[in-house]
C-alpha cells in the first residue's frame, strides 16, 4: 500500500521483520557488551552538566575500556563453555558484578547488608550464572532473548537522555536574549575563545625572589617563547584574592566601598558581590559566549549567577572518578588495604581538585562554540601538597620542611601543568588561537598562610607583584604597559578585540592597614619596588627575606613526598 512517495509495510511484512529480529536476538548474545555500555553511559547521563563528551575518551577512554573488558569476558566464557550463548550468561554476570557493584552498594548498605556480605551475594550471582550455563537446554534461547532485550532497553533509555542534551550543547550560545545587559557596545565580533587562568599567589619574579630566594623560575621565559607578552612589572591593584578578582572582572576599582560600607569596615561581602555578576562575563555572554567556570574550595569563585557550565570537582562530578566508584574496584582496594592520598580529607581534596582543573582546561578546546573559561587554581597557594614531580607531599613533611623549599617544589609542579595546558590551548590553527591570560592574583604571603603586614617596601613588592602573561593574537608587542594592573586587563582586551569604548584606568595599587579597615585604601603605587615603574624600571634591589633559601630548587636526592614510609 502506497502513500505518496513512502511505502508502508503490510502486516505480514511487519511480522516477518519481528520474527527475524527475535530470531537474531535469541541467537546472538550481545548482552554483556550492552550492559558494559550501559554501566558507562548511565553515569555520563547522570552528570551531563558536569562532564564533556571528550570524557568518554577515544580508543583508550572509559567507554572503550568497558566494551573491551566485556568482549574479553565474552570470549573467555565462550572458550570455557564452548558455546557463545552459555559463555555470555556468565560474562554478563561478571560485567554486572564489576561494573555495578558500587552502584548497588548504597542501596544494600541501607538495608543492613555490609560490604563483605555484598561481595558474597555478587559471587553467588556469578555462581548461579555458571550453574545455569552448564545445565541450560531449551531455555537458553529465551534467556538470551530476554537479556538482549533488557540491556537494549537500558542503553536506549540512556541514549534518550544523552543525545538531545549533547545536540543542544553543540548549538548552545551562552548569551542572554534581547541585547546588552552591561551597556557596553561591541563593534567587532572575534571568533576567539578566551581563557582566564588565575594562579593563586603566583608572584612576579621579583616577588618570589625576594620572598623565597628563587631566581631560576623558568615559566615566564617559556611563556614568552610561546608568544605571550610577559610583564615582569605586572602588579595587583589590591593584595587579596577577592578584591583583586572583583576589580579585574568588574573592570573598575573598589573606591565606592570606602564610602559604603565605609573605611572602618571588615565586611568583605560588599566587594565580593561583584564576583556574583562579573561585568566581563555579562558582556561576553551578550556576544554569544558560553561561560565556563572552574572553581575550587574557595567560596567566592566556586560559581556565580552568570555561569553557564560550572565545572567544580566533587563526589558527583568527573566521569572517571564517578565511574570508578560505581565499580567493584574501591572494594578491592579496601580489601587489599590500599588508599588514595594521605588520608587528610582537605589536603587530598585540594590535590584532586587541582588535577581535575588542569585536566578540564586541557579538554575544553574540543567543546564547540565560543567560550569564556575562568579557572581559579589554588597553586602555588598552600596547602603544600605536590613536590616538583607531582608526587604527594604529606602533612607531616610540610610541617617541618622550610616553606621556601615547599614553595619551590609546588611552583615547579605548577609550571609543568601550565606548560601542558598552554600547549593544549594553542594546539589548533593560528587563526583560531584563543586569547589566553595566565596570571597571579597577588604575590605570596610573608608568614606561611598568614598575611603579616609591615610598612616596608619589600613587603609591598612581594604582596603586589604578580605573574602577568598574556597571549593576545594580532596585538603588537608592548600592547600592555610595563606597570600594567589587573583592573585594566579586560578594559584593554575588550577595547582591542571587540571595539568597546573603554579607556584604561590609571594603573594604581592600594593597601589597607588591617582586616577591620579593609576599605581604608592608601595608594602605595609610588612605593612599589617592582620593575616597570618610571622611578625603578628594573626594580629595586632589596634584601630577600631571612627564611628564603638561595636557589630554592630541590637539590639532588631531595624527595618531599616521603615521610618515613611511602
N, C-alpha and C positions, 0 to 999 in steps of 0.2 A: 504494500500500500504506500503510495507516494503522497507527499505533502510538499509542494514547491520543489526545491532542489534537494531536500533531505529525504532519507529513506528510513522509515520506522520499521524495525524488525517485527515479524509476526510472533504470535505466542509460541509457536513451535520452535522458531529460531532462538528465542529467548531461553526456552527450556534447554535447548542443546548447549548454549553458552553456559548456562548454570551447571549442567551435568559435567561439562568439560572442566569448569573451574573447581567443582567439588572433587572430581577425579584427580586433578592436579594437586590440590591441597591435601588430598589423602595420601598421595604417593611421594610428594616432595617435601621433606622435613626441613623447613627454613625457620622454625620457631626459635631455636637457640640464637640465631643471628638477630631475629626481630626483637627478642627480649633484650639482647645486649644494646640494640639501637634505642629501645625504649628507656633503658636504665640511664643512658646519657641524655637523650633528647628531653626526657621529662624533667631532669634537673635544669637543663637550659631553659625550658619553657617556664619553670617556676621562678626564674631570676632574669627575665627578659630585660628589665630596666637597669640591671647591673652588669650584664655581660654583653660581649660583642660577638658577631659571627666568627671572627678570627679565633675566638677562644675554643671553638670546636676543633681547630687545628687542621693541618694538611695531612699528609700521609703518616705522620708520627703523632698526631694530636689525639686527644682522648676518645673521640668518636671512632677513628680508625683503629686505635688500640683495642677498644671494646669489641669491635667487629672481628678483628684478627684473633682475639682471645676466644671468642665464640666459635669461630671456624676451626681453630686448633682443637677445642673441646669436642666439636662435632666429628672431626677427622679421627681423633683418638677413640671416641666412642664407637664409630663405625668399624674401625680396625679391631677393637676389642670384641665387639659382638657380631662382627662380620655381617652387619646389616645397618643401612643408613638410618632407618626409622627407629630401630632399637637404640642405636647409639645416640640419636638425637634426644630421646627421652631423658637419658642420663645427662647429656650435655646441657639441656635446659635446666635441670635441677641444679647442676653445678653453677651455671650462669646466674640463676636466681640467688643461690647462697652467696656467691662472691659479690654480685652487683647490687643486691637489695638488703643485705644483712643490716647495714647501718640504718637504712630507712625504716625497717621493721623494728629495730631495737627500741626506739622511743615508745612505740605502742606496747610492745611486750614488757618493757620495764614498768610501764604504767599499770599493768595488771599483775605485777609482782613476780615476773619471770626474770631472773638475773642473767648476766652475760654468759656464765658457764652453761646454764640450762638452755639458753637460746642457741648456743653453739651445738648442743646435743640435739635439739629439735631440728636444726638445719641438716645435721649429719644423718638424722633419721629419715628426713625427706629424701636425701640423696640415696640412702639405703633402700628406701621403698621404690625409688625410680629404678635402681639396679635390679631389684627383685622382679619388678614388672617387666623390664626389658628382657629378662631371661625367660619368663613364663608366658609372655603375651602371645596370643594366636590371632583369632578373628578380630578382636577388638583393636588391633594395632592401627588399622586404617582409620577407625573412628576417633581414636585418641589423637592421632597425628592431625586429622582434620580439625578437631576441637582446639588443639594447641596452636596450630597455624592461624585459625580464625581469631582466636582470642588475642594473640600477640599482634596480628594485623590491625585489629581494632584499637589496641593500645597505642601503636605507632601512629595510626591515623588520627586519633583524638589529639595526640600531642602535636602533630603537624598542623592541625586546625588552629592551634594556639600560636604556633611559631610563624607560619608563612604570612598571614596577614600583618602581624606585627613587624616582621622584617621588611615586607613590601612598603609599609608605611614609614619605617625608619629610613629606607633608601630615598624616599621622596621628601623627608621631613625638611622643613625650613623653620629655623628656630625663632624667627621674628614674630612680633606681635601684629595683630591685624589692625589696619586703619591708620598708618602713618606714624610719625615720630612720637616717642614718649619722652624725649630729652630736650627738644628744642634745637638740637644740632641738625644741620642740614648737610648731607653728603652730595657733592657734585661729581664724584668719581666712585666706581664700584669695583675694586680689585677682586680678582679671583684667587686670593691667597688665604690660607689658614693662618691663624695667629696663636702662637704658643707662649704663654707666660709661665716660666718655671722659676719659682721663688725658693731659694735655698736658705733656710733659716740660720741666721748668724754666720753667714759666709761673708767674712770681711774682705776688704780690699787687700792687696799685697802689703801695703803699708800697715794696715790694721793687724793682720795676723803675724807679721814680722815683729811688731812692737809688743804684741800680747804674748806670743808663744815662741818667738825666735825662729820661725820658719822662713827660710829665704829661698827655698827651691820649689815653690808651688808651681807646677807646670801647666795647670789648666788654662790660665789666661792666654799664654803663648799658643797653646794648641787651638783654642777658640779663634784667636786671631788668624792662625794658618788656615782655618776653615772659612774665612771671610767675615767673621764677626768684627764689629767695631768694639774694641775693649778699652774701657776708660779707667786708667789707674787712679784717677781722682774722683770717680763716682762716689756719691755720698747720699745718705738718707736725709730726709727732711726732719725726721723725728727718731729718737733712739728707742723705739718699741715697735713690735710687730704690728699690733692693731692700729697704732697711729700711722705708721709708715705705709701700710697697705691701704688704709682708709683714704689717705690723702692721694695716693697714686691712682686708685681705682675711681675716685670721685673727681680727679684732676683739679683739686683745689686744696688750699691749706685749711688748717683746723682753727683759724683765728676766731671764728664765731663762738667757739666754746669757751673762750676766755671771758666772754660776756655772760653766756648762759650754757652750762650751769655755773660758770664763774671760775676765777683763778684759785679760790680756796676749795676746790672740789677734788675728790678722789674717784668720782663716778666715771668709769671707762665706757659705760653703755652709750653715752652720747656720741663719742667718736665711732664706736663700733656699729652704730646704727647705719652708717654709710656702707658697711660691708653687706648689709641685707639687700640693698638695691643698688649695686655698683653702677655708676653712670656709664662707665666704659662698656659693661655688659649690656646695659639697656640700649645704648646706641647701636652696638653691633648686632643685637637681635633685631632691631628695626631694619637693619640692612640684610636680614635673612640668614644670619649666622646662627648655628646651633651652639649653645653654651654648655661646655663640659667642665665639671669641677672635680678635682682630685684632692680631697681634704685629708686630714689626719685626726689625731685625738684633740687637736687644738680647736675648741668650740667655735670661735668667730669665723673660721674659714672652712668648717665642715660642709656647710651648704648655705644657700640663701634663697630669697624669694624668686629670683630670676633663673635659677639653674634649670636647664632642660634635661641634662643627664648628669646625675651625681654619682661618681664612681668612688665610693668610700668603702674600704675593706672592712668587713665584719664577718661574723659567723654565717651570714646568709648571702654572701656575695661570692665572687670569683669562682668560676666554674670548676677549676681543678681542685680547689680546696673542698668545695661542697660535694663534688663527685667522690672524692676520696672518703669523706665522712659517711657517704651512703653505702660504702662497700664493707667488706669484711676486714680490710687492711688495718684500720685502727685497732680492732680486736686482736689481730695477730701481733701488732706492736705491743699491746698491753700484755699479752701472754708471754712475750719474749722480753718484757721489761724495757723496751725501747721507748724513748721520749724525745720529742722535738723540742729544741730550745733549751733553756736553762731552768725552767720551772718557775720563773718570775713572770707573772702574767703581764705586768706593764711593760717590762723590757722585751719579752717575747712578742707582744703585740706591736710595740714600736718597730721592732726589726721586720716583722712580717708586713706591716703597713708600708714601710719604705720600699721593700722589694716589690710589693704589689703596685705601688705608684709608678715605679720605673717601668715595670712590665706593661702597664696600661698605656703609658706615654709612647712606648715603642710600637704599640699595636694601633693606636688611634689614627695614624696616617691612612690605614686601609679603609676607614669608615668614609662613605661618600658624603658630599655636601661640605659647604664652607663651615669652618669650626673656629670658635674661640675656646681654647683649652687653658684653664688656670690650674696649675698644680702647686700646692704649698707643701714642700717636703722638709721635714724637720731634720735636716742634715746641713752642716756638721754639728748642729744643735745637740746637747745632751738629751737623753742618756747616751753614754758611750757604749755602743753595742756591737760595733764592727771593728775588726782590725783591717789592715791595708788590703788583705786578700779577700775580705768579705766574710771571714770566719767569725764565730761568736766571741765576743768579749764578755765574760761573766761578771756579775756584780761585784763579787769579792775581789777580782782583779782590778776593776775600775775604781774601787775604793782606796787602793794602795799605790797604783801607778801614777806618776806625775801627770797632771792634766795636759801639759804640753805634748807629752808622748801620746796620750789618748786622742787628743785633737788631731795631731798629725796623721795618725793611722786612720781615723774616721774621715779625715779630709781626703786622704789618698783613695779610700773606697768611694767617696762621693765623686771624686774626679773621674774615676773609671766608669761609674754609672752615667755620668753626664756625657762622657765621650760616646758611649754606646747609644745613648738616647739621641744625641745630636746627629750621629751618623744615620740613625733610622729616620729622623725627621727630614734629612737632606738627601735621602736616597733617590728621590724621584727626579724628573727632568728639571733643569734650571728654571724654566719659565713658570713652573708651578711651585717653586720653593716657597715655604711658609715664611712669615715673619716670626722670628724666634728671639725671645728675651730670656737670658739666663742671668739671674741677679740675686744678690743678698738683700734682705730687708733691712738689716742692720749689721753691725760688727759684733764680735764675741763679748761676753761679759768678762769682768775683771776678777770676779770671785766665784769660780765654778758656775753654779746656776743661780747666783745672787747678783743683782745689778748694783754693785757697790758704786757709790758716787763720790768723786772728789772734784776739785776745781782745776785739775791740771789739764794742759793742752794735750798731753799724751792720752789721758782718759778720753777726751773728746775725739781724738783721731781714731782710737781703737773702736769706740762705740758707733761713730758715724760713718767711718769708711766701710764701703760695701762693694762686693763684686758687681760689676756692671759690664755685661757683654750683650751685644745687640746685632742680630743678623737681619739686615734691612735691604732686601733686594732692590736694585735700581737706585739706591740712595748713595750719594758721594761720600768719600772719606771726610771725616770732620762734620758729618751731619749733626752729631751731638757735641756740645761744647765739653771741654775737659773737666769742668766742675759741675757736670750735669747732676740734677737731683731727681728723685723718683716722681715727684709731682708733675714733672714735665714729660715723662716718658710717653704717655698716650696723647698728651696735647700735641706733641711733635709728630707722632705716628699718624694720628687721625688727620692732622692737617696735611701731611705729605701724601698719604695714600688715598684718603677719601675726600680731600679738598675742603675739609671742615674749617670754618673761620675760627681758629683757636690760637691766639698768640701765647707764647710761653710766659709763665710767671717768673719772677726773679728766683734764681737758684739760691735759696737760703735754708739754713738749718737752725733748729730750735731745741733748746734744752729746758728742763724744769727742775726744781730743787728736790722734790721728794714725792712719794706716792699720795700724799694728802693735798698736793698742789699741782696736779698733772697738767692743768691748763694755764699755769703761770709761766708762759713761754718767754724765754730770753733768746734773742738772736745771737748765736755764737759763731756764725759763718766766718767772720774775720779772724777768729781764734783757731780755726781748724788747721792742723799742721799737715794736711793731706796734699798730695800732688794736685796740680791743676789750678791752684789758687793764683791770682795775679801776684800776690806777695811771695808765694812759695811754689813756683811752677814744678819743681821736682820734689816738693815736700820737705819738711824739717827733719833733720837727723837727730832724733831724741833717743835716750837710752831705752832698751827693752825692759820689760818688767822683770822683777827679781826671780820669779819662778819659771821664766822662759828657759827653754833648752836650746843651746846653739845648734842649728841644723837639725831640728827636731824630727827628722825622718827616722824610722826604725833602723837600727843597725843590724849587722849580720847576726842571725840566730835569735833575734827578738821575736817572740810569739805571744801576743797579748791574748790569744784565745784560750790559753792554758791556765788552769788554776789547780795545781796538784795533779788532778787526773782529768782527762778529756771527756 
